[in-house]
Amino acid sequence: MGSLPLYRLLTLLFLLSAASDVHGSNICTSQGVTACQQCLAVHPSCAWCSQEEFGKGGSSTSRCDLKENLLKGGCSQAALEFPTSSVTTQRDDPLSNKASGTGGDVTQIKPQKLHMVLRPGDAQRFTVSVRQVADYPVDLYYLMDLSFSMKDDLARLVTLGNDLAKAMGRTTSNLRMGFGAFVDKTASPFMVTYPPESVVNPCDTEVCQAQFGFKHVLSLTETVARFTEEVEKQQVSRNRDAPEGGFDAVLQAVVCKERIGWRPDASHLLVFTTDAKTHIALDGRIAGIVQPNDGLCHLDSDNVYNKTTVLDYPSLGLINEKISDNNINLIFAVTKYVEPLYKEYSNLIAGTTVGTLSDDSGNVIQLIEQAYAKIRSEVELEQVDVPEELDLSFNATCLNGEVIKGLKSCSGLKIGDTVSFSVEAQLRGCPKEKSRTFSIKPRGFKDSLDITVEFACGCNCEASAVVDSPLCSDGNGTRECGVCQCHQGRLGPHCECSVEDYSPSDDANCIPKPGSPICNGRGDCLCGQCSCHASEFGQVWGKYCECDDFNCLRFKGALCSGHGKCSCGICQCDAGWKGENCNCSTRIDTCTSSIGLLCTGRGNCECGVCQCTQPGAYGETCEKCPTCPDSCTIKKSCVECQHFKRGQYIEDNSCNRICRNEIEVVDELGENSSNPPTCPEGPDILVVLLAVAGAILLLGLAGLLIWKLLVTIHDRREFAKFEEERAKAKWDTANNPLYKQATSTFKNVAYRGN
């Protein structure tokens, strides 16, 4: 408790320093505000004095200032408007260690309730602690595709009910299991409608049940025999097209809480098994179904989905919303053929995991165990109903007390581990409401931290405002918080000037410094005050019209990169962003690779983007690197630090920051495996030399043989060509056509003799 006043003192000193480092003076007096509410929005260190005739002739320019300056100037404490931000803990029950299988009165997050007061631009910090308790109740609902291709999977599931219960019994003593099935919408072209008898029995070669959308078969029960009995009664069906209507079934299983039997104090596992793709929103239009899914429960008295031909398939966004609202952990148990597709779905639906199902579902127990272990080894915070004007930034303290900035999740945890998150809430605007309540909760948990935030945007003195006050030139304005808020067309400290009666002048009160243009060239001097011109780009204000909200640095055409507010030429960044133009993210979870390493251990996370430092590495998380070591080499340092507690990551205390995947120790050893760490022996030099010499010799011999072969082929072709030309020659054996006589005869054309 002794450090708290020091923290507040340091925070106050920082705010005062920041407030006085703008335009060579403090920011409170540089903005030229004329109302109390405007003053409070300038900076958290600004205060307003509502005392009558305070300051320079009652002028409003000196009423907004630092608190200590106002007190020194003669403002009474009672007339000072200076709300302060604060955080008050209203409920803080201790974390539980074990659920004892009941789940009642179990606390997995602390504190449970906070009340916060925030001024615009101010921020407050608080800490959230989370612990996954042992022996927590589990509700497992098995949602199965009963299309014809899943016939062998259904037969196998009948024999696995007891084994599944035993496997889950190793993690909880309070397990409930339920069962539901789906095929697809009962409308053409999703349904086989010809010949007519196919509607009743869509299978060609055997008897099977008619097609249906979703059917809730068994509510969650502790009696495992009931599960096996109901599964044994089921028959497969058949639909026309390849994709199924699984997402219709998922949504109904999530929102029909009473019918399914989801308990509020339990972990909710929804196991979705299929070997096919699934339809999503807008696919229903093929069958003329255009009404969007409403996200409500529509089970009839027979527990059958009765809106299958009325409502379209749900969208991924709707499923994501309902899963979060109802604390469901969705497990996609799908065959290898469609696994890549469902992994993409998993990236878009928070709180889901994907496992590869064997052709007959024989490995479904192992798959569920692994998925549940993964769920229990991770904690990720999510926000619910956070106001748009409120920015939340997170820092995680996962293990060994190491703080990971920008992260709101921890992985590699064991049951009973406690992790904490430092949360900073910053108000960057004033909502219409005076207060709002939002929640922070671990994904998949029923426990949540409820926070009521009160927006300190107004002033108490506004309640005693006098409309058409005689102090404002006989009713030409409203007297509010010690100043006159003039009616349209009136100016002056007491609204004594009319815009129509006065023309622009060269009043010295409107010149910021000698030689400067009046009102910085962005306004007219009326009644000794600058009346700033309207601008199509934004707002212009200030005593000398020196401030605006549009002349700040831009990034990719967006003012302050779209992540901050422009105020008097300076970008005031939202939470989670930094830099002169607010284009640098402080998050590091975007740099985490699929193997749990930051930038795959091949680069640094800068502004939320991996900068690869390993030669040859590229990709969003430097995951691609043809010339880099393999996965085993990359994981070596993490195995050393997490399992053997040694190595470079232990020495520089970065193990939990870099290695966030749990190392699983396997005692069932293979032929070349061993428990103690072993280093591979170096290569035998003699063997290497002999191998190199042999390779050179073989390459030489191979080259000679190839050369000899080519020469032989060439000679044979030439000889064959010669033989062919000789065979074509036709002449008498006594005369050689190539022979030419040695004598030649020439005739003299000029000779005319006899």
C-alpha positions in Angstrom: 0.0 0.0 0.0 2.9 2.3 0.6 3.8 2.4 -3.1 0.4 3.6 -4.2 0.9 7.3 -3.2 4.3 7.3 -4.9 2.7 5.9 -8.1 0.0 8.5 -8.1 2.6 11.2 -7.4 4.8 10.1 -10.4 1.7 9.9 -12.6 0.7 13.5 -11.6 4.2 14.8 -12.3 4.2 13.1 -15.7 0.8 14.7 -16.6 2.0 18.1 -15.4 5.2 17.7 -17.5 3.2 16.7 -20.5 0.7 19.4 -20.1 3.4 22.1 -19.9 5.3 20.9 -23.0 3.0 22.2 -25.7 3.5 25.4 -27.5 6.1 26.5 -25.0 3.5 26.7 -22.2 0.9 24.5 -20.7 -1.7 23.0 -23.0 -4.6 24.1 -20.8 -4.1 27.8 -21.7 -3.1 27.3 -25.3 -6.3 25.9 -26.6 -8.5 29.0 -26.1 -11.4 27.1 -24.7 -14.5 29.0 -23.6 -16.4 26.4 -21.6 -15.8 24.2 -18.6 -16.6 20.9 -20.5 -14.2 21.9 -23.2 -11.5 22.6 -20.7 -11.8 19.1 -19.1 -11.5 17.5 -22.5 -8.2 19.3 -23.3 -6.0 17.3 -20.9 -6.4 15.4 -17.7 -4.3 17.9 -15.8 -6.5 20.9 -16.8 -8.9 22.5 -14.3 -11.6 25.1 -14.6 -12.5 27.9 -12.2 -16.2 28.8 -12.1 -15.7 31.7 -9.6 -17.4 34.9 -10.7 -15.1 37.7 -11.9 -12.0 35.5 -11.8 -8.8 36.3 -13.6 -8.3 39.0 -16.2 -11.5 41.0 -16.1 -13.6 37.9 -16.0 -12.2 36.7 -19.3 -12.6 33.0 -20.0 -9.1 32.6 -21.4 -7.6 32.3 -17.9 -10.2 30.1 -16.3 -8.8 26.9 -17.9 -5.4 26.2 -16.4 -3.4 23.9 -14.3 -5.0 23.4 -10.9 -2.1 24.9 -8.9 -2.1 28.0 -11.2 -5.8 28.6 -10.6 -5.4 28.3 -6.9 -2.4 30.7 -7.0 -4.6 33.1 -9.0 -7.2 33.3 -6.3 -9.7 30.7 -7.3 -11.3 29.1 -4.3 -11.2 25.3 -3.8 -15.0 25.2 -3.9 -15.2 26.9 -7.3 -12.6 24.5 -8.8 -13.8 21.9 -11.4 -11.2 19.2 -11.4 -12.6 15.7 -11.5 -10.0 12.9 -11.1 -9.9 9.4 -12.5 -10.0 6.5 -10.1 -10.5 2.8 -9.8 -12.5 1.2 -6.9 -12.7 -2.5 -6.3 -16.3 -3.4 -5.3 -15.9 -7.2 -5.1 -12.7 -9.2 -4.7 -13.3 -12.8 -3.7 -10.2 -15.0 -3.5 -9.5 -17.5 -6.3 -10.6 -21.1 -5.7 -8.2 -24.0 -5.8 -10.5 -26.9 -6.6 -14.1 -27.2 -7.8 -14.7 -30.5 -6.0 -16.8 -31.6 -9.0 -19.7 -29.4 -8.2 -18.8 -26.1 -9.8 -20.8 -24.1 -7.2 -19.2 -21.0 -5.7 -16.1 -21.4 -7.7 -14.1 -18.3 -8.4 -11.6 -18.4 -11.4 -11.1 -14.6 -11.9 -10.5 -11.8 -9.5 -11.5 -9.1 -8.9 -15.1 -9.6 -9.9 -16.4 -6.0 -9.9 -14.8 -2.6 -10.4 -16.1 1.0 -10.5 -14.0 3.4 -12.6 -14.1 7.1 -13.1 -12.3 8.4 -16.2 -11.7 11.8 -17.6 -11.2 12.3 -21.4 -7.6 11.5 -22.3 -6.9 9.9 -18.9 -6.0 6.3 -18.2 -6.3 3.9 -15.3 -4.7 0.6 -14.7 -5.9 -2.5 -12.9 -4.9 -6.1 -12.6 -6.9 -9.2 -13.5 -5.9 -12.6 -12.1 -7.2 -15.9 -13.6 -6.8 -19.5 -12.4 -8.2 -22.7 -13.9 -9.3 -24.8 -11.0 -9.0 -28.6 -10.8 -11.9 -31.0 -11.1 -14.2 -28.5 -12.8 -17.5 -29.9 -14.1 -17.7 -30.7 -17.8 -20.7 -30.7 -20.1 -19.9 -32.6 -23.4 -22.4 -32.5 -26.2 -21.6 -34.8 -29.2 -23.0 -33.3 -32.4 -22.7 -35.9 -35.2 -23.2 -35.8 -39.0 -25.6 -38.6 -39.8 -25.3 -38.5 -43.6 -24.7 -41.9 -45.3 -20.9 -41.6 -45.4 -20.8 -41.5 -41.6 -22.4 -45.0 -41.2 -19.2 -46.7 -40.0 -18.5 -43.7 -37.6 -22.0 -44.2 -36.0 -21.4 -47.9 -35.5 -18.0 -47.2 -33.9 -19.4 -44.5 -31.6 -21.8 -47.0 -30.1 -18.8 -48.9 -28.7 -17.0 -45.8 -27.5 -19.5 -44.3 -25.1 -18.1 -45.9 -21.9 -14.5 -45.4 -22.9 -15.2 -41.7 -23.6 -16.7 -41.3 -20.1 -13.7 -43.0 -18.5 -11.2 -40.8 -20.4 -13.0 -37.6 -19.4 -13.3 -38.9 -15.9 -9.6 -38.5 -15.5 -10.0 -34.7 -15.7 -13.3 -34.3 -13.8 -15.5 -36.2 -11.4 -18.7 -34.4 -12.7 -19.3 -35.2 -16.4 -22.5 -35.0 -18.3 -22.9 -36.2 -21.9 -25.5 -35.4 -24.6 -26.1 -36.2 -28.2 -27.5 -34.5 -31.3 -27.5 -35.2 -35.0 -27.8 -33.3 -38.3 -27.9 -33.8 -42.0 -29.1 -30.8 -44.1 -32.1 -28.6 -44.9 -35.1 -30.5 -46.1 -35.5 -28.5 -49.3 -34.4 -29.0 -52.9 -31.7 -28.9 -54.1 -30.3 -30.0 -50.7 -32.7 -32.9 -50.4 -33.4 -35.9 -52.6 -37.0 -35.4 -53.8 -37.2 -37.8 -56.8 -38.6 -40.4 -57.0 -41.2 -39.4 -54.4 -40.5 -42.4 -52.2 -36.9 -41.0 -51.7 -38.4 -38.4 -49.3 -39.2 -41.2 -46.8 -36.2 -43.4 -47.6 -33.5 -41.4 -49.4 -31.0 -44.4 -49.4 -31.0 -46.5 -52.6 -29.8 -49.9 -51.4 -31.0 -50.0 -47.8 -33.5 -48.6 -45.3 -32.5 -45.4 -43.6 -34.4 -42.5 -41.9 -35.8 -39.5 -43.7 -33.6 -36.4 -44.1 -33.7 -33.8 -41.3 -32.0 -30.6 -40.5 -31.0 -30.9 -36.8 -32.4 -33.2 -34.1 -31.6 -33.0 -30.4 -31.5 -36.6 -29.3 -30.3 -36.7 -25.7 -30.0 -33.9 -23.1 -26.9 -33.7 -21.0 -26.9 -36.5 -18.5 -24.6 -38.2 -16.0 -25.9 -41.6 -17.1 -23.4 -42.9 -19.7 -25.6 -45.9 -20.5 -28.3 -43.5 -21.7 -25.8 -42.0 -24.1 -24.8 -45.4 -25.6 -28.5 -46.4 -25.7 -29.6 -43.4 -27.7 -26.7 -43.5 -30.1 -27.5 -47.2 -30.8 -31.0 -46.2 -31.9 -29.8 -43.8 -34.5 -29.9 -44.4 -38.3 -28.0 -42.6 -41.0 -29.8 -40.6 -43.7 -28.8 -39.1 -47.0 -28.9 -35.7 -48.6 -28.3 -34.6 -52.2 -25.3 -32.3 -52.3 -21.9 -32.8 -50.7 -21.9 -30.0 -48.0 -24.0 -30.6 -44.9 -26.1 -28.3 -42.7 -23.8 -28.6 -39.7 -23.7 -24.9 -38.8 -27.5 -24.9 -38.4 -27.0 -27.6 -35.8 -24.1 -25.8 -34.1 -26.2 -22.7 -33.6 -29.2 -24.5 -32.2 -27.0 -26.6 -29.8 -25.4 -23.4 -28.5 -28.5 -21.2 -28.0 -31.0 -23.8 -26.8 -29.5 -23.9 -23.4 -32.5 -25.3 -21.5 -33.2 -28.0 -24.0 -29.6 -29.1 -24.2 -29.0 -28.8 -20.5 -25.9 -26.6 -20.4 -25.0 -25.8 -16.8 -23.9 -22.3 -15.9 -21.1 -23.7 -13.6 -19.4 -26.1 -16.0 -17.0 -26.2 -19.0 -19.0 -26.5 -22.2 -17.6 -28.8 -24.9 -19.4 -29.0 -28.2 -17.9 -31.8 -30.3 -18.8 -31.4 -34.0 -18.0 -34.5 -36.1 -18.3 -34.7 -39.9 -16.4 -35.8 -43.0 -17.8 -33.1 -45.3 -17.9 -29.4 -45.9 -20.7 -27.3 -44.4 -23.1 -24.7 -45.8 -22.8 -21.1 -44.5 -24.9 -17.9 -44.8 -26.4 -17.1 -48.2 -26.2 -20.7 -49.4 -29.9 -21.0 -48.5 -30.8 -18.7 -51.4 -30.2 -21.7 -53.7 -33.4 -23.2 -52.2 -35.3 -19.9 -52.1 -34.5 -19.3 -48.3 -33.7 -15.6 -48.0 -34.6 -14.8 -44.4 -31.4 -14.4 -42.4 -30.8 -16.6 -39.3 -32.1 -14.8 -36.2 -29.8 -16.7 -33.8 -32.7 -17.9 -31.6 -33.7 -21.4 -30.5 -36.3 -23.1 -32.7 -36.8 -26.7 -31.4 -40.3 -28.1 -31.5 -41.9 -30.5 -29.0 -40.0 -33.4 -30.7 -36.7 -31.5 -30.3 -36.4 -31.1 -34.1 -35.2 -27.8 -35.7 -38.5 -26.5 -37.2 -37.1 -23.4 -39.1 -34.8 -25.4 -41.4 -36.7 -24.3 -44.5 -37.5 -20.8 -43.2 -34.2 -19.4 -42.0 -30.9 -19.3 -43.9 -27.7 -20.9 -42.6 -26.0 -18.8 -39.9 -22.9 -16.7 -40.7 -19.5 -17.3 -39.1 -19.9 -13.9 -37.3 -23.2 -15.0 -35.7 -21.8 -18.4 -34.6 -18.8 -16.6 -33.1 -21.1 -14.2 -31.2 -23.3 -16.9 -29.8 -20.4 -19.2 -28.8 -18.8 -16.3 -26.9 -22.1 -15.3 -25.2 -22.8 -18.9 -24.0 -19.2 -19.9 -23.1 -19.0 -22.8 -25.6 -15.7 -24.5 -26.6 -16.3 -25.8 -30.1 -14.2 -28.8 -31.2 -14.1 -29.6 -34.9 -13.4 -33.4 -35.2 -13.2 -33.7 -39.0 -11.6 -36.0 -41.5 -8.3 -35.2 -43.2 -10.0 -34.2 -46.5 -11.8 -31.2 -45.0 -9.4 -30.4 -42.2 -7.8 -27.4 -44.0 -11.3 -25.8 -44.5 -12.2 -26.2 -40.8 -8.9 -24.8 -39.7 -9.8 -21.6 -41.7 -13.1 -21.6 -39.9 -11.3 -22.0 -36.6 -9.3 -18.8 -37.3 -12.5 -16.9 -37.7 -14.5 -18.4 -34.8 -12.8 -17.7 -31.5 -12.5 -20.5 -29.0 -12.4 -23.4 -31.4 -10.0 -26.2 -32.0 -9.6 -28.6 -34.9 -8.6 -32.3 -34.8 -8.2 -34.9 -37.5 -10.8 -37.7 -37.3 -10.0 -41.2 -38.5 -12.2 -42.7 -41.2 -14.3 -44.6 -38.6 -14.0 -42.1 -35.7 -11.8 -44.6 -33.8 -9.6 -41.9 -32.5 -12.3 -39.6 -31.4 -11.6 -40.1 -27.6 -7.9 -39.2 -28.0 -8.9 -36.2 -30.1 -11.4 -34.9 -27.5 -8.8 -35.5 -24.7 -6.2 -33.5 -26.6 -8.6 -30.7 -27.5 -9.8 -30.4 -23.9 -6.2 -30.4 -22.6 -5.3 -27.6 -25.0 -8.4 -25.6 -23.9 -7.4 -26.1 -20.3 -3.8 -25.1 -21.0 -4.7 -21.7 -22.4 -6.3 -18.5 -21.0 -7.4 -15.7 -23.3 -9.3 -12.6 -22.2 -12.1 -11.2 -24.3 -14.0 -7.9 -23.9 -17.8 -7.7 -24.0 -19.8 -4.5 -24.6 -16.8 -2.1 -24.4 -17.7 1.5 -25.4 -16.2 2.7 -28.6 -14.6 5.7 -26.8 -12.8 3.4 -24.4 -9.5 1.8 -25.4 -8.1 -1.2 -23.5 -4.5 -2.4 -23.7 -3.2 -5.6 -22.0 0.1 -6.9 -20.7 0.3 -10.5 -19.7 2.2 -12.0 -16.8 2.1 -15.7 -17.6 4.8 -17.7 -15.8 7.8 -16.8 -13.7 6.6 -13.2 -13.4 7.7 -12.2 -16.9 5.6 -9.4 -18.4 4.7 -9.8 -22.0 3.5 -6.4 -23.4 0.5 -6.3 -25.7 -0.6 -9.8 -25.0 -3.9 -10.9 -23.5 -3.5 -14.6 -23.5 -1.3 -17.3 -21.9 -0.6 -20.8 -23.0 1.3 -23.8 -21.8 -0.4 -23.7 -18.4 -1.2 -26.5 -16.0 -4.3 -26.9 -13.9 -4.0 -24.6 -10.8 -1.5 -22.1 -12.5 -2.4 -18.5 -11.8 -1.8 -15.8 -14.5 -2.4 -12.1 -14.3 -3.1 -9.4 -16.8 -2.4 -5.7 -16.4 -5.2 -3.7 -18.1 -5.0 0.0 -19.0 -8.3 1.7 -19.8 -8.0 5.1 -21.6 -11.0 7.3 -22.5 -10.5 9.1 -25.8 -13.9 10.8 -26.1 -17.1 11.4 -24.3 -20.1 9.0 -24.9 -23.6 10.2 -24.8 -24.2 8.2 -21.7 -22.9 9.2 -18.3 -21.8 5.7 -17.5 -21.5 2.2 -19.1 -20.9 -1.3 -17.8 -18.7 -3.8 -19.7 -17.1 -7.1 -19.0 -13.7 -8.7 -19.3 -13.8 -12.5 -19.2 -11.6 -15.5 -20.0 -12.8 -17.1 -23.2 -15.0 -20.1 -22.4 -15.4 -19.2 -18.7 -18.6 -18.2 -17.0 -16.6 -16.0 -14.6 -16.2 -12.4 -15.6 -15.0 -9.1 -14.3 -17.8 -6.5 -14.5 -16.6 -2.9 -14.8 -18.8 0.2 -14.5 -17.1 3.2 -15.9 -18.3 6.7 -15.1 -17.4 9.3 -17.7 -16.2 12.5 -16.0 -16.9 14.7 -19.0 -19.2 17.3 -17.4 -18.9 20.0 -14.7 -20.9 20.3 -11.6 -21.4 24.0 -12.1 -23.3 23.3 -15.3 -26.3 22.4 -13.2 -26.7 26.0 -11.9 -26.5 27.6 -15.3 -28.8 30.7 -15.8 -30.4 31.0 -19.2 -30.7 34.6 -20.6 -28.7 35.9 -17.7 -28.7 39.7 -17.0 -25.0 39.3 -16.5 -24.6 38.6 -20.2 -25.6 42.0 -21.5 -29.2 41.8 -20.5 -30.0 38.3 -21.6 -27.8 37.8 -24.6 -26.3 34.6 -23.3 -26.3 31.9 -20.7 -24.3 32.4 -17.5 -22.6 29.0 -17.0 -19.6 28.1 -14.8 -18.6 31.8 -14.3 -18.7 32.8 -18.0 -21.3 33.8 -20.6 -22.1 31.4 -23.4 -23.3 33.9 -25.9 -26.2 33.5 -28.2 -25.8 33.2 -31.9 -24.3 36.5 -33.3 -23.0 37.8 -30.0 -19.4 38.1 -28.9 -17.4 39.4 -26.0 -16.8 38.3 -22.4 -20.3 39.5 -21.5 -21.8 39.1 -25.0 -21.7 42.9 -25.3 -20.8 42.9 -29.0 -23.0 42.1 -32.0 -21.4 40.6 -35.1 -23.6 42.7 -37.3 -22.6 46.0 -35.6 -18.9 45.4 -35.7 -16.5 45.0 -38.6 -13.1 43.3 -38.5 -10.4 45.5 -36.8 -6.7 45.4 -36.2 -7.0 45.0 -32.4 -3.7 44.2 -30.8 -5.4 41.5 -28.7 -5.8 39.4 -31.9 -2.2 39.5 -32.9 -0.1 36.6 -31.3 3.2 38.4 -31.7 4.5 41.5 -33.5 4.6 41.0 -37.3 2.1 38.1 -37.2 -1.1 38.2 -39.2 -4.3 38.9 -37.3 -5.7 35.6 -35.8 -2.9 33.8 -37.7 -4.7 34.5 -40.9 -7.5 32.1 -40.0 -10.0 34.4 -38.4 -11.4 37.9 -37.9 -10.8 40.2 -34.9 -14.3 41.1 -33.5 -14.7 42.9 -30.3 -11.1 42.2 -29.4 -11.5 38.5 -29.9 -10.6 36.2 -32.7 -13.6 34.7 -34.5 -12.1 31.7 -36.3 -13.2 31.0 -39.9 -15.1 27.8 -40.5 -13.1 25.2 -42.4 -14.3 22.3 -44.6 -11.5 20.2 -43.2 -12.4 20.4 -39.5 -12.5 22.6 -36.5 -10.3 25.7 -35.9 -10.0 27.1 -32.4 -7.6 28.9 -30.0 -7.1 32.4 -28.7 -5.4 33.3 -32.0 -7.0 30.5 -34.1 -3.7 28.6 -33.8 -5.2 25.2 -33.3 -7.1 22.8 -35.5 -7.9 19.1 -35.7 -6.8 18.3 -39.3 -3.1 19.4 -39.5 -1.4 16.3 -38.2 0.8 13.7 -39.7 -0.9 11.2 -41.9 -0.1 7.6 -42.8 -1.5 6.0 -46.0 -3.9 9.0 -46.3 -5.4 8.6 -42.8 -5.1 11.3 -40.2 -3.0 9.9 -37.4 -3.2 6.6 -39.2 -6.8 6.3 -38.1 -5.5 5.3 -34.7 -5.6 8.6 -32.9 -7.0 12.1 -32.6 -5.5 15.2 -34.0 -5.3 18.0 -31.5 -3.5 21.3 -32.3 -1.0 19.6 -34.6 -0.2 16.6 -32.4 -1.5 13.1 -32.7 -2.9 11.8 -29.5 -2.7 8.0 -30.1 -5.3 5.5 -29.0 -4.4 2.8 -26.6 -2.2 0.1 -28.2 -0.6 2.5 -30.7 2.4 4.8 -30.6 4.6 7.0 -32.9 4.3 10.5 -34.3 1.5 9.4 -36.6 0.2 6.5 -34.4 1.1 3.9 -37.0 3.1 1.7 -34.7 1.2 -1.1 -32.9 2.3 -2.1 -29.4 0.8 -5.6 -29.8 3.1 -8.7 -30.1 0.5 -11.4 -30.4 0.3 -10.7 -34.1 4.0 -11.8 -34.3 3.3 -15.2 -32.7 3.8 -18.1 -35.1 1.9 -21.3 -35.2 4.6 -23.1 -33.2 4.2 -20.6 -30.4 7.5 -18.6 -31.0 7.7 -14.9 -31.6 8.6 -14.5 -35.3 9.4 -18.2 -35.2 12.6 -17.3 -33.4 14.0 -15.7 -36.6 13.3 -12.0 -36.1 12.0 -9.2 -33.9 8.5 -7.9 -33.4 8.4 -4.2 -34.3 5.1 -2.3 -34.4 3.2 -5.6 -34.5 5.1 -6.9 -37.5 7.9 -9.4 -37.7 11.2 -8.0 -39.0 13.1 -11.1 -40.0 16.8 -11.1 -39.0 17.6 -14.7 -40.0 19.1 -14.8 -43.5 16.6 -16.4 -45.9 13.6 -16.1 -43.6 10.4 -14.5 -44.8 6.6 -14.6 -44.2 4.3 -12.8 -41.8 5.9 -14.5 -38.8 9.2 -15.5 -40.5 7.9 -19.0 -40.7 9.3 -19.6 -44.2 13.0 -20.2 -44.5 14.4 -22.8 -46.9 17.9 -22.3 -45.6 17.0 -22.4 -41.8 17.3 -25.3 -39.4 14.4 -27.7 -39.1 11.7 -27.7 -36.4 13.6 -30.0 -34.1 16.5 -27.6 -34.0 14.2 -24.6 -33.4 12.5 -26.4 -30.5 15.7 -27.5 -28.9 16.2 -24.3 -26.9 12.6 -24.4 -25.7 12.9 -28.0 -24.6 16.1 -27.2 -22.7 14.6 -24.3 -20.8 11.1 -25.6 -20.2 11.9 -29.2 -19.4 15.5 -29.3 -18.3 15.6 -25.7 -16.9 18.9 -24.8 -18.6 20.2 -23.1 -21.7 20.3 -19.6 -23.1 16.6 -18.8 -22.6 17.0 -19.6 -18.9 20.0 -17.3 -18.6 18.4 -14.3 -20.2 15.0 -15.0 -18.6 13.1 -15.1 -21.9 11.8 -18.7 -21.8 8.2 -17.9 -21.2 8.2 -15.0 -23.6 9.6 -16.9 -26.5 8.4 -20.5 -25.8 4.7 -20.5 -25.0 3.8 -24.0 -26.1 3.7 -26.7 -23.5 6.4 -29.4 -23.8 4.9 -32.8 -23.5 7.2 -35.5 -22.1 6.5 -39.0 -23.6 7.6 -42.0 -21.6 6.8 -44.5 -24.3 10.1 -44.5 -26.0 10.8 -45.3 -29.7 13.8 -47.2 -31.0 16.1 -44.2 -31.1 14.6 -42.2 -28.2 16.0 -41.6 -24.7 14.9 -39.5 -21.7 18.2 -37.8 -20.9 19.3 -35.1 -23.3 21.9 -36.4 -25.8 24.1 -34.6 -28.2 24.7 -36.2 -31.6 28.3 -37.4 -32.3 30.3 -35.7 -35.0 30.9 -37.4 -38.4 33.8 -39.8 -39.0 36.4 -38.0 -40.9 37.8 -41.1 -42.6 34.4 -42.1 -43.8 33.8 -38.6 -45.2 37.1 -38.6 -47.1 36.6 -42.0 -48.6 33.1 -41.1 -49.5 34.2 -37.9 -51.3 37.1 -39.7 -53.1 34.8 -42.5 -54.2 32.2 -40.0 -55.4 34.8 -38.2 -57.5 36.1 -41.5 -59.0 32.6 -42.7 -59.9 31.7 -39.3 -61.4 34.9 -39.5 -63.6 34.1 -43.0 -64.8 30.5 -42.1 -65.5 31.7 -39.1 -67.5 34.0 -41.3 -69.6 31.4 -43.9 -70.3 28.9 -41.2 -71.4 31.5 -39.7 -73.7 32.4 -43.1 -75.2 28.7 -43.8 -75.7 28.1 -40.5 -77.5 31.1 -41.0 -79.9 30.0 -44.6 -80.7 26.4 -43.4 -81.5 27.8 -40.6 -83.7 30.1 -42.9 -85.7 27.3 -45.4 -86.3 25.1 -42.7 -87.7 27.8 -41.5 -90.1 28.5 -45.0 -91.3 24.9 -45.7 -91.9 24.5 -42.5 -93.9 27.5 -43.5 -96.1 26.0 -47.0 -96.7 22.7 -45.4 -97.7 24.3 -43.0 -100.2 26.4 -45.9 -101.8 23.3 -48.0 -102.2 21.5 -45.2 -104.1 24.3 -44.8 -106.8 23.3 -46.1 -110.3 26.0 -46.3 -113.1 27.7 -48.8 -115.5 30.6 -50.6 -114.1 32.9 -49.5 -117.1 32.3 -45.8 -116.7 32.9 -43.9 -113.6 30.6 -40.9 -113.4 33.1 -39.1 -111.3 35.9 -39.4 -113.9 36.7 -36.3 -116.1 38.9 -36.4 -119.2 42.2 -34.6 -119.2 41.8 -32.8 -122.6 39.6 -29.8 -123.4 38.5 -28.3 -126.8 38.0 -24.6 -127.3 36.5 -23.0 -130.6 37.8 -19.6 -131.9 34.8 -17.7 -133.1 36.8 -15.1 -134.9 38.5 -17.5 -137.2 37.1 -17.4 -140.8 39.4 -19.6 -142.7 38.6 -22.5 -144.9 
